[in-house]
């Protein structure tokens, strides 16, 4: 698992390892295990304790979150992306579920194995912060879109009601029937 091709792939394609040296990537790999999972496997269950970070080496996963109306898709992730990183930061329950969309290979890094030098920790946490900032910005953008859609809907409702009343009034004049009163 510690071959040079894998080390090079990590430091050139995985955001978590930006600015890592080859030796730092090798050190990370020494504390990981590689897992393969078939399509439809739930890797993370929302609400469970979080203890590991995952790096998606191949395949695709979907991130989902429960609400009062069911489970909703938040994101789809592919090769080189990281998930489960909040487990390294806040030691809280999983905030979402992650399920494989196709067969995947993942590097699994458990929090208990964290043995970082100060320089490695600084790079890792900087990269995590940048990734989380990107996700927060995307979530902010999506929230703004949803807010605009909701406002447009509520602004359209009174106009639609007025249009319906006008149609009722117009058809009552033609038919001679009185419009329904509210």
FENWO-V798609 format. One record per backbone hydrogen bond with DSSP energy under -0.5 kcal/mol. NH is the residue of the N-H (numbers start at 1). CO is the residue of the C=O. Records with the same first field share a line. If there is no record, write none. Layout:
NH: CO, CO
//
This chain:
7: 3
8: 4
9: 5
10: 6
11: 7
12: 8
13: 9
14: 10
15: 13, 80
17: 14
18: 15
20: 17
25: 21
26: 22
27: 23
28: 24
29: 25
30: 26
31: 27, 28
32: 29
33: 108
35: 106
37: 104
40: 100
41: 38
43: 41, 98
44: 98
46: 44
47: 94
48: 45
50: 92
51: 49
53: 109
54: 83
55: 107
56: 54, 81
57: 55, 105
58: 105
61: 77
62: 99
63: 75
64: 97
65: 72
67: 70
70: 67
72: 65
74: 63
75: 63
77: 61
80: 56
81: 78
83: 54
87: 84
88: 85
89: 85, 86
90: 86
91: 86
94: 48
97: 64
98: 44
99: 62
100: 41
101: 60
102: 60
104: 37
105: 58
106: 35
107: 55
108: 33
109: 53, 107
110: 31, 108
111: 51
113: 110
114: 111
115: 113
121: 117
122: 118
123: 119
124: 120
125: 121
126: 122
127: 123
128: 124
129: 125
130: 126
131: 127
132: 128
133: 129
134: 130
135: 131
136: 132
137: 133
138: 134
139: 135
140: 136
141: 137
142: 138
143: 139
144: 140
145: 141
146: 142
147: 143
148: 144
149: 145
150: 146
151: 147
152: 148
153: 149
154: 150
155: 151
156: 152
157: 153
158: 154
159: 155
160: 156
161: 157
162: 158
163: 159
164: 160
165: 161
166: 162
167: 163
168: 164
169: 165
170: 166
171: 167
172: 168
173: 169
174: 170
175: 171
176: 172
//
